[in-house]
Amino acid sequence: MTSIFPDFSSKSAHLFERAQAVFPGGSTRNQTYFPPHMIYAAEASGCRMRDVDGNEFIDFHNDYTVTILGHAHADVERAIIEQTKRVFCSALAVPAEIELAEIICQRNPNFERMRFVVTGSEAVMNAMKAARAFTGRPKIAKCEGVYHGSNDFAEVSLDPTPQTWGQAAPQSVGFSDGVPQGVTDNVVVIPYNEPEAARKILDACADQLAGVFIDLISARCGARRASPEFIAMLEDFTTSSGALLVVDEVISYRAARGGAQEMLGVKPDLTTFGKIIGGGMPIGALAGRADVMAMFDSSGGKAAVPQSGTFTAHPLTMAAGCAMLRAYDGDAIDRLNELGDTARRQLQEALELSGIGGQVTGESSLFLMSFTDEPFHGYRSHYRATADRHHRIMASLFPKLLNKGVLMSGWGFGCLSTPMQQAEIDHLSQAVLESLREINEELALAAQ
Ligand SMILES: Cc1ncc(COP(=O)(O)O)c(C=O)c1O
């Protein structure tokens, strides 16, 4: 059988070679680089994609959970084309921005007022600014290992290692080289799903904390939901200390009409969004208590947090977002969540039948395969449990899956989209089973 990936004679490999002359490392977006070369997309429709070499994949990647309706959804396409004919780009607001805000605010009473931005990272950055302005305090707290986008503060302790993460309480570790100490000094890091240890850390700087940020289903902590005890602790701490509770729903919003916070009964002060709510166009948003969101109110002069941006609430994004959320409602959410349960169950069976073993976690229509039988509940335990064998298996599994027509992330994370049916889940679990059986044989041969 010829290999789809890697294939150094493919059009993708040649394009990647060309890209090296214009992009550092050949890529302008790190996450699209799958070593040893990038794969370039040619067309996509429903839950399938075709690359420039004509290879077809079922898309379980969905651009890091964005394309929840699949590709080229008729309603989204129509909404974008119609908006293009009306107003494409403008300094005047378009009515679609009110419509999209109404759709979101009506889905959860926690969203009293909202504001659009262009990315999830920008949403988190503005939530941090609002929390600081509202409380008059400098620090924010976040969970070790959790991704909240690409600003320096949000990235603190994103990927610490046993050499850097500190012995007891997590140390604040800058992500990029050159992060100023002012950043790490102002980010307090707590362990995910460890209420007692986290509470001690938070209590020690309670009067300095503007906000505590949490992702309720953090993939980087093993895609296990935040425990009721952890949530109760955070709610109790924020209520008593006056720090704001900020739930980052950039990925988890898909779990229910009102987001993962509705599913888990959380009442945050602020919520950040991104990914699906733009229907595939660039978007971020934040919503929450009216008095906190008033930090952005510039109607009476300079706002406490002046927030603007050339592409904020772009007409095409607003139109696409409305179409997307109208289609992803009620039955569509329930059906996709049920399909997610099926996918996780079938994948778990595949891991066991293959002899490789491991755990499939996740919620809603998200799944994470971790090739370890050790228990994990947060960043450090997942890091340790997957430190070696998991990465070797994934490095081998990713190209094998591509060769069987399955596209997902290179680290075991994937998600579903609404065009998928049972047949696509069967294809996924069969491809995983066959690939893992091959890997098991290769491992046995290597051990001889
Ligand atoms: C939980 C979470 N927050 C924030 C972000 C940042 O969103 P964006 O990539 O749109 O900047 C992401 C992106 O993956 C995310 O997963």
PDBQT file of the ligand as one rigid body, heavy atoms in Angstrom, charges set to zero:
ROOT
HETATM    1  C1  LIG A 501     -10.036  26.951  26.284  1.00  0.00    +0.000 C 
HETATM    2  C2  LIG A 501      -9.452  27.886  25.251  1.00  0.00    +0.000 A 
HETATM    3  N1  LIG A 501      -9.381  29.200  25.511  1.00  0.00    +0.000 NA
HETATM    4  C3  LIG A 501      -8.900  30.072  24.610  1.00  0.00    +0.000 A 
HETATM    5  C4  LIG A 501      -8.437  29.648  23.382  1.00  0.00    +0.000 A 
HETATM    6  C5  LIG A 501      -7.886  30.643  22.399  1.00  0.00    +0.000 C 
HETATM    7  O1  LIG A 501      -8.734  30.773  21.297  1.00  0.00    +0.000 OA
HETATM    8  P1  LIG A 501      -8.139  31.318  19.902  1.00  0.00    +0.000 P 
HETATM    9  O2  LIG A 501      -7.302  30.218  19.332  1.00  0.00    +0.000 OA
HETATM   10  O3  LIG A 501      -9.361  31.617  19.085  1.00  0.00    +0.000 OA
HETATM   11  O4  LIG A 501      -7.362  32.527  20.200  1.00  0.00    +0.000 OA
HETATM   12  C6  LIG A 501      -8.485  28.287  23.069  1.00  0.00    +0.000 A 
HETATM   13  C7  LIG A 501      -7.995  27.807  21.764  1.00  0.00    +0.000 C 
HETATM   14  O5  LIG A 501      -7.826  26.645  21.514  1.00  0.00    +0.000 OA
HETATM   15  C8  LIG A 501      -8.992  27.372  24.024  1.00  0.00    +0.000 A 
HETATM   16  O6  LIG A 501      -9.030  26.065  23.785  1.00  0.00    +0.000 OA
ENDROOT
TORSDOF 0
